[in-house]
Amino acid sequence: MLGVWYRGIPVLEAYKPGYQNNDAIVFLVGVEAGRFKFGYSYDVTISLLAGYTDGANELSVSYQFCDPKRTKKSAIPCPKF
């Protein structure tokens, strides 16, 4: 999977004078292997903090415990994100 995500609310006014409603642009890449998902993202800071940070690197690993291919209905359905 590949993706780009914007973290912020550009159409709203600042909730406090001097504060922006935009924070970062996130670039995502990931792979799914069976029930495992591995991901990497890099956050590029676009707020006033940009002069104080080089962004952020994030790694993620997730495992889906229930079987998404299972046809039997259960009380708690298997979530799909």
VOMIMAR-939777 format. One record per atom (N, C-alpha, C): residue in one letter; residue number from 1; atom name; x, y, z. Coordinates in nm, 4 decimals. Example, Ala and Ser with C-alpha at 12.3 -4.5 7.8 and 13.67 -1.06 7.14 Angstrom:
2
("A"; 1; "N"; (1.3190; -0.5690; 0.7800));
("A"; 1; "CA"; (1.2300; -0.4500; 0.7800));
("A"; 1; "C"; (1.3200; -0.3300; 0.7800));
("S"; 2; "N"; (1.2850; -0.2250; 0.7080));
("S"; 2; "CA"; (1.3670; -0.1060; 0.7140));
("S"; 2; "C"; (1.2900; 0.0030; 0.7870));
This chain:
81
("M"; 1; "N"; (0.0824; -0.1171; 0.0000));
("M"; 1; "CA"; (0.0000; 0.0000; 0.0000));
("M"; 1; "C"; (0.0877; 0.1246; 0.0000));
("L"; 2; "N"; (0.0391; 0.2275; -0.0606));
("L"; 2; "CA"; (0.1063; 0.3573; -0.0656));
("L"; 2; "C"; (0.0037; 0.4644; -0.0317));
("G"; 3; "N"; (0.0487; 0.5716; 0.0253));
("G"; 3; "CA"; (-0.0451; 0.6778; 0.0549));
("G"; 3; "C"; (0.0207; 0.8068; 0.0979));
("V"; 4; "N"; (-0.0581; 0.9122; 0.0897));
("V"; 4; "CA"; (-0.0190; 1.0445; 0.1379));
("V"; 4; "C"; (-0.1358; 1.0954; 0.2201));
("W"; 5; "N"; (-0.1075; 1.1529; 0.3337));
("W"; 5; "CA"; (-0.2107; 1.1969; 0.4249));
("W"; 5; "C"; (-0.1758; 1.3361; 0.4755));
("Y"; 6; "N"; (-0.2763; 1.4198; 0.4882));
("Y"; 6; "CA"; (-0.2596; 1.5556; 0.5412));
("Y"; 6; "C"; (-0.3202; 1.5603; 0.6807));
("R"; 7; "N"; (-0.2422; 1.6035; 0.7785));
("R"; 7; "CA"; (-0.2925; 1.6143; 0.9155));
("R"; 7; "C"; (-0.3149; 1.7617; 0.9464));
("G"; 8; "N"; (-0.4404; 1.8005; 0.9505));
("G"; 8; "CA"; (-0.4761; 1.9383; 0.9794));
("G"; 8; "C"; (-0.6146; 1.9698; 0.9266));
("I"; 9; "N"; (-0.6600; 2.0890; 0.9558));
("I"; 9; "CA"; (-0.7911; 2.1341; 0.9101));
("I"; 9; "C"; (-0.7705; 2.2716; 0.8456));
("P"; 10; "N"; (-0.7422; 2.2757; 0.7153));
("P"; 10; "CA"; (-0.7049; 2.4027; 0.6523));
("P"; 10; "C"; (-0.8172; 2.5046; 0.6384));
("V"; 11; "N"; (-0.9445; 2.4639; 0.6395));
("V"; 11; "CA"; (-1.0533; 2.5583; 0.6158));
("V"; 11; "C"; (-1.1023; 2.6270; 0.7427));
("L"; 12; "N"; (-1.0619; 2.5779; 0.8593));
("L"; 12; "CA"; (-1.1052; 2.6400; 0.9839));
("L"; 12; "C"; (-1.0053; 2.7449; 1.0310));
("E"; 13; "N"; (-1.0586; 2.8433; 1.1001));
("E"; 13; "CA"; (-0.9699; 2.9446; 1.1574));
("E"; 13; "C"; (-0.8938; 2.8846; 1.2749));
("A"; 14; "N"; (-0.7839; 2.9463; 1.3091));
("A"; 14; "CA"; (-0.7042; 2.8995; 1.4223));
("A"; 14; "C"; (-0.7877; 2.9047; 1.5495));
("Y"; 15; "N"; (-0.7736; 2.8007; 1.6332));
("Y"; 15; "CA"; (-0.8503; 2.7977; 1.7572));
("Y"; 15; "C"; (-0.7974; 2.8958; 1.8599));
("K"; 16; "N"; (-0.6772; 2.9459; 1.8373));
("K"; 16; "CA"; (-0.6143; 3.0419; 1.9269));
("K"; 16; "C"; (-0.5251; 3.1309; 1.8403));
("P"; 17; "N"; (-0.5218; 3.2610; 1.8618));
("P"; 17; "CA"; (-0.4359; 3.3472; 1.7800));
("P"; 17; "C"; (-0.2896; 3.3002; 1.7817));
("G"; 18; "N"; (-0.2314; 3.2919; 1.6630));
("G"; 18; "CA"; (-0.0926; 3.2492; 1.6518));
("G"; 18; "C"; (-0.0740; 3.1004; 1.6314));
("Y"; 19; "N"; (-0.1831; 3.0217; 1.6360));
("Y"; 19; "CA"; (-0.1753; 2.8774; 1.6164));
("Y"; 19; "C"; (-0.2367; 2.8399; 1.4825));
("Q"; 20; "N"; (-0.1691; 2.7557; 1.4084));
("Q"; 20; "CA"; (-0.2205; 2.7104; 1.2802));
("Q"; 20; "C"; (-0.3005; 2.5818; 1.2980));
("N"; 21; "N"; (-0.3845; 2.5516; 1.1980));
("N"; 21; "CA"; (-0.4598; 2.4269; 1.2000));
("N"; 21; "C"; (-0.3993; 2.3235; 1.1056));
("N"; 22; "N"; (-0.2767; 2.3442; 1.0638));
("N"; 22; "CA"; (-0.2102; 2.2416; 0.9827));
("N"; 22; "C"; (-0.0853; 2.1966; 1.0571));
("D"; 23; "N"; (-0.0543; 2.0687; 1.0419));
("D"; 23; "CA"; (0.0551; 2.0140; 1.1205));
("D"; 23; "C"; (0.1570; 1.9403; 1.0358));
("A"; 24; "N"; (0.1107; 1.8463; 0.9495));
("A"; 24; "CA"; (0.2071; 1.7612; 0.8794));
("A"; 24; "C"; (0.1477; 1.7010; 0.7533));
("I"; 25; "N"; (0.2372; 1.6617; 0.6653));
("I"; 25; "CA"; (0.2039; 1.5784; 0.5498));
("I"; 25; "C"; (0.2748; 1.4463; 0.5743));
("V"; 26; "N"; (0.1995; 1.3371; 0.5641));
("V"; 26; "CA"; (0.2515; 1.2052; 0.5975));
("V"; 26; "C"; (0.2597; 1.1198; 0.4716));
("F"; 27; "N"; (0.3736; 1.0578; 0.4505));
("F"; 27; "CA"; (0.3929; 0.9649; 0.3389));
("F"; 27; "C"; (0.3974; 0.8242; 0.3974));
("L"; 28; "N"; (0.3160; 0.7335; 0.3415));
("L"; 28; "CA"; (0.3016; 0.5989; 0.3959));
("L"; 28; "C"; (0.3364; 0.4938; 0.2920));
("V"; 29; "N"; (0.3948; 0.3845; 0.3399));
("V"; 29; "CA"; (0.4184; 0.2669; 0.2554));
("V"; 29; "C"; (0.4037; 0.1448; 0.3460));
("G"; 30; "N"; (0.3439; 0.0394; 0.2918));
("G"; 30; "CA"; (0.3242; -0.0785; 0.3747));
("G"; 30; "C"; (0.3051; -0.2033; 0.2905));
("V"; 31; "N"; (0.3110; -0.3170; 0.3577));
("V"; 31; "CA"; (0.2938; -0.4456; 0.2915));
("V"; 31; "C"; (0.2128; -0.5367; 0.3835));
("E"; 32; "N"; (0.1311; -0.6222; 0.3228));
("E"; 32; "CA"; (0.0507; -0.7173; 0.3984));
("E"; 32; "C"; (0.1000; -0.8574; 0.3671));
("A"; 33; "N"; (0.1247; -0.9362; 0.4703));
("A"; 33; "CA"; (0.1714; -1.0747; 0.4548));
("A"; 33; "C"; (0.0873; -1.1631; 0.5461));
("G"; 34; "N"; (-0.0135; -1.2272; 0.4887));
("G"; 34; "CA"; (-0.1037; -1.3073; 0.5698));
("G"; 34; "C"; (-0.1820; -1.2186; 0.6644));
("R"; 35; "N"; (-0.1746; -1.2488; 0.7912));
("R"; 35; "CA"; (-0.2444; -1.1677; 0.8915));
("R"; 35; "C"; (-0.1590; -1.0531; 0.9444));
("F"; 36; "N"; (-0.0353; -1.0428; 0.9000));
("F"; 36; "CA"; (0.0542; -0.9346; 0.9428));
("F"; 36; "C"; (0.0487; -0.8178; 0.8449));
("K"; 37; "N"; (0.0637; -0.6973; 0.8990));
("K"; 37; "CA"; (0.0786; -0.5765; 0.8185));
("K"; 37; "C"; (0.1998; -0.5018; 0.8733));
("F"; 38; "N"; (0.2887; -0.4636; 0.7846));
("F"; 38; "CA"; (0.4083; -0.3876; 0.8199));
("F"; 38; "C"; (0.4001; -0.2534; 0.7487));
("G"; 39; "N"; (0.4327; -0.1472; 0.8198));
("G"; 39; "CA"; (0.4228; -0.0157; 0.7594));
("G"; 39; "C"; (0.5345; 0.0771; 0.8022));
("Y"; 40; "N"; (0.5584; 0.1755; 0.7177));
("Y"; 40; "CA"; (0.6555; 0.2814; 0.7460));
("Y"; 40; "C"; (0.5909; 0.4124; 0.7040));
("S"; 41; "N"; (0.6053; 0.5149; 0.7854));
("S"; 41; "CA"; (0.5572; 0.6470; 0.7478));
("S"; 41; "C"; (0.6588; 0.7530; 0.7894));
("Y"; 42; "N"; (0.6578; 0.8607; 0.7142));
("Y"; 42; "CA"; (0.7440; 0.9746; 0.7451));
("Y"; 42; "C"; (0.6563; 1.0986; 0.7495));
("D"; 43; "N"; (0.6586; 1.1698; 0.8600));
("D"; 43; "CA"; (0.5811; 1.2926; 0.8776));
("D"; 43; "C"; (0.6689; 1.4132; 0.8474));
("V"; 44; "N"; (0.6273; 1.4927; 0.7502));
("V"; 44; "CA"; (0.6961; 1.6175; 0.7181));
("V"; 44; "C"; (0.6201; 1.7289; 0.7895));
("T"; 45; "N"; (0.6843; 1.7944; 0.8837));
("T"; 45; "CA"; (0.6195; 1.9003; 0.9607));
("T"; 45; "C"; (0.6017; 2.0241; 0.8748));
("I"; 46; "N"; (0.4781; 2.0782; 0.8707));
("I"; 46; "CA"; (0.4507; 2.1995; 0.7925));
("I"; 46; "C"; (0.4006; 2.3136; 0.8817));
("S"; 47; "N"; (0.3939; 2.2902; 1.0115));
("S"; 47; "CA"; (0.3508; 2.3953; 1.1038));
("S"; 47; "C"; (0.4706; 2.4840; 1.1403));
("L"; 48; "N"; (0.4502; 2.5713; 1.2352));
("L"; 48; "CA"; (0.5580; 2.6599; 1.2794));
("L"; 48; "C"; (0.6721; 2.5841; 1.3467));
("L"; 49; "N"; (0.6498; 2.4575; 1.3812));
("L"; 49; "CA"; (0.7553; 2.3762; 1.4420));
("L"; 49; "C"; (0.8552; 2.3238; 1.3391));
("A"; 50; "N"; (0.8321; 2.3490; 1.2121));
("A"; 50; "CA"; (0.9185; 2.2963; 1.1066));
("A"; 50; "C"; (1.0643; 2.3377; 1.1242));
("G"; 51; "N"; (1.0897; 2.4514; 1.1810));
("G"; 51; "CA"; (1.2262; 2.4959; 1.2030));
("G"; 51; "C"; (1.2962; 2.4250; 1.3187));
("Y"; 52; "N"; (1.2188; 2.3516; 1.3976));
("Y"; 52; "CA"; (1.2738; 2.2848; 1.5154));
("Y"; 52; "C"; (1.2792; 2.1327; 1.5033));
("T"; 53; "N"; (1.2247; 2.0788; 1.3948));
("T"; 53; "CA"; (1.2208; 1.9334; 1.3779));
("T"; 53; "C"; (1.2456; 1.8964; 1.2321));
("D"; 54; "N"; (1.2970; 1.7788; 1.2129));
("D"; 54; "CA"; (1.3180; 1.7282; 1.0771));
("D"; 54; "C"; (1.2073; 1.6315; 1.0377));
("G"; 55; "N"; (1.0993; 1.6267; 1.1132));
("G"; 55; "CA"; (0.9908; 1.5337; 1.0857));
("G"; 55; "C"; (1.0013; 1.4135; 1.1780));
("A"; 56; "N"; (0.9263; 1.3102; 1.1436));
("A"; 56; "CA"; (0.9253; 1.1911; 1.2286));
("A"; 56; "C"; (0.9155; 1.0651; 1.1443));
("N"; 57; "N"; (0.9915; 0.9637; 1.1821));
("N"; 57; "CA"; (0.9852; 0.8317; 1.1196));
("N"; 57; "C"; (0.9025; 0.7415; 1.2101));
("E"; 58; "N"; (0.8155; 0.6612; 1.1493));
("E"; 58; "CA"; (0.7326; 0.5705; 1.2283));
("E"; 58; "C"; (0.7287; 0.4334; 1.1614));
("L"; 59; "N"; (0.7443; 0.3296; 1.2419));
("L"; 59; "CA"; (0.7310; 0.1916; 1.1964));
("L"; 59; "C"; (0.6103; 0.1313; 1.2665));
("S"; 60; "N"; (0.5368; 0.0462; 1.1953));
("S"; 60; "CA"; (0.4230; -0.0198; 1.2582));
("S"; 60; "C"; (0.4159; -0.1656; 1.2160));
("V"; 61; "N"; (0.3685; -0.2468; 1.3089));
("V"; 61; "CA"; (0.3440; -0.3885; 1.2846));
("V"; 61; "C"; (0.2083; -0.4193; 1.3462));
("S"; 62; "N"; (0.1210; -0.4827; 1.2692));
("S"; 62; "CA"; (-0.0074; -0.5222; 1.3248));
("S"; 62; "C"; (-0.0377; -0.6665; 1.2866));
("Y"; 63; "N"; (-0.1148; -0.7313; 1.3719));
("Y"; 63; "CA"; (-0.1533; -0.8705; 1.3494));
("Y"; 63; "C"; (-0.3034; -0.8818; 1.3704));
("Q"; 64; "N"; (-0.3727; -0.9428; 1.2765));
("Q"; 64; "CA"; (-0.5167; -0.9612; 1.2857));
("Q"; 64; "C"; (-0.5444; -1.0982; 1.3468));
("F"; 65; "N"; (-0.5973; -1.0992; 1.4707));
("F"; 65; "CA"; (-0.6180; -1.2242; 1.5431));
("F"; 65; "C"; (-0.7307; -1.3095; 1.4850));
("C"; 66; "N"; (-0.8399; -1.2464; 1.4464));
("C"; 66; "CA"; (-0.9496; -1.3259; 1.3915));
("C"; 66; "C"; (-0.9276; -1.3471; 1.2417));
("D"; 67; "N"; (-0.9839; -1.4531; 1.1901));
("D"; 67; "CA"; (-0.9659; -1.4895; 1.0493));
("D"; 67; "C"; (-1.0647; -1.4107; 0.9633));
("P"; 68; "N"; (-1.0179; -1.3201; 0.8787));
("P"; 68; "CA"; (-1.1093; -1.2391; 0.7964));
("P"; 68; "C"; (-1.1830; -1.3228; 0.6920));
("K"; 69; "N"; (-1.1344; -1.4434; 0.6609));
("K"; 69; "CA"; (-1.1983; -1.5292; 0.5602));
("K"; 69; "C"; (-1.3030; -1.6216; 0.6212));
("R"; 70; "N"; (-1.3140; -1.6199; 0.7519));
("R"; 70; "CA"; (-1.4078; -1.7076; 0.8213));
("R"; 70; "C"; (-1.5516; -1.6673; 0.7888));
("T"; 71; "N"; (-1.6339; -1.7616; 0.7519));
("T"; 71; "CA"; (-1.7713; -1.7312; 0.7114));
("T"; 71; "C"; (-1.8696; -1.7423; 0.8263));
("K"; 72; "N"; (-1.8334; -1.8121; 0.9337));
("K"; 72; "CA"; (-1.9230; -1.8278; 1.0483));
("K"; 72; "C"; (-1.9405; -1.6930; 1.1184));
("K"; 73; "N"; (-2.0645; -1.6581; 1.1462));
("K"; 73; "CA"; (-2.0937; -1.5333; 1.2152));
("K"; 73; "C"; (-2.0618; -1.5478; 1.3638));
("S"; 74; "N"; (-2.0050; -1.4451; 1.4210));
("S"; 74; "CA"; (-1.9753; -1.4467; 1.5634));
("S"; 74; "C"; (-2.0364; -1.3233; 1.6283));
("A"; 75; "N"; (-2.0379; -1.3212; 1.7591));
("A"; 75; "CA"; (-2.0951; -1.2088; 1.8326));
("A"; 75; "C"; (-2.0169; -1.0800; 1.8066));
("I"; 76; "N"; (-1.8861; -1.0922; 1.7897));
("I"; 76; "CA"; (-1.8004; -0.9766; 1.7628));
("I"; 76; "C"; (-1.7384; -0.9968; 1.6251));
("P"; 77; "N"; (-1.7819; -0.9172; 1.5266));
("P"; 77; "CA"; (-1.7273; -0.9363; 1.3916));
("P"; 77; "C"; (-1.5807; -0.8942; 1.3827));
("C"; 78; "N"; (-1.5116; -0.9527; 1.2891));
("C"; 78; "CA"; (-1.3710; -0.9204; 1.2662));
("C"; 78; "C"; (-1.3616; -0.7833; 1.1981));
("P"; 79; "N"; (-1.2940; -0.6847; 1.2578));
("P"; 79; "CA"; (-1.2864; -0.5525; 1.1964));
("P"; 79; "C"; (-1.1980; -0.5523; 1.0736));
("K"; 80; "N"; (-1.2298; -0.4672; 0.9784));
("K"; 80; "CA"; (-1.1490; -0.4511; 0.8581));
("K"; 80; "C"; (-1.1166; -0.3033; 0.8446));
("F"; 81; "N"; (-0.9893; -0.2695; 0.8492));
("F"; 81; "CA"; (-0.9461; -0.1293; 0.8394));
("F"; 81; "C"; (-0.8880; -0.1029; 0.7046));
